[in-house]
């Protein structure tokens, strides 16, 4: 689950047109590793297409491939809610997504429909053509999985 992972960093307000916004609009591709407790780490990849809608929200259509699982589609919609705050939705998330932008880092929090809570950090690398994605999944406060990936801008 990568880019996702994403992305909201961007939209209306003073950051419109920022490096983070430019990074997530267009096509991105992520590749990395999923490490689940009591299992061996396995590969994951994603490909996404992002755009800004008429309301200024980042809309991201993503396809995620994870070893041993069926390919899945995720739809993201993230919007600045004042200052550096982000709110939104993701299709496989239970309830709202919340987060904030600090410099070149987006920090998101949400709960997956299958249960675990997620904290995700996406940090733009110098040069703006790639980003590091780190996700931590927790159940009952205990870390049960992590994702580490690199996201590249393709266009």
Order of alpha helices (4+ residues) and beta strands (2+ residues): alpha-beta-beta-beta-beta-beta-beta-beta-beta-beta-beta
